[in-house]
């Protein structure tokens, strides 16, 4: 059984650019959640996808968007990057929306 | 707005000590409370609690939930240097998970 994987591990972008982060869920998991974790803070919930549909969203603007594919992998897209978007982006997968979430290693994004 | 507050923010103990980490919450449509350990990047799952008063144990770690007073504690007995990490408490509502800021635990030999 493979765990949750994310790519890339690190990324540097400039303000105004767009970025796509990727997540492969653990085998058998149909739910993926995305989190933003700033330095010294707890993860902040961005949104959750369940069977390819958005199933909950935190307080993030529309320039944060996502997709889930038929194989349950997922993408997080962020448009018009701002300096404050610099953070660790974590993906977590689970057997269902209310089940235990297992986290990937994260993508560290730096916006200059 | 949903809120999760952890205390203390940081803690330094000696190996062999027992520690208690606290988590209080205000969440609409509570479903479960989760504890995670974060060492470098990925938080690793420790416990999920849904019912009051039932202690969950895993080795030297244990946790309990009080849904009436809206808090949970995580106990670590006989601490080891490998327990040094940030411990995160999260509460799941209907379609959202809210994390606390975490408690940074440092265990010194």
Interface residues (C-beta under 8 A of the other chain):
Chain A: X4 X33 X35 X40 X41 X42 X43 X44 X45 X48 X55 X56 X57 X58 X88 X90 X97 X98 X100 X101 X102 X103 X104 X105 X106
Chain B: X4 X31 X32 X34 X36 X41 X42 X43 X44 X45 X48 X88 X90 X92 X94 X95 X96 X97 X98 X99 X100 X101 X102
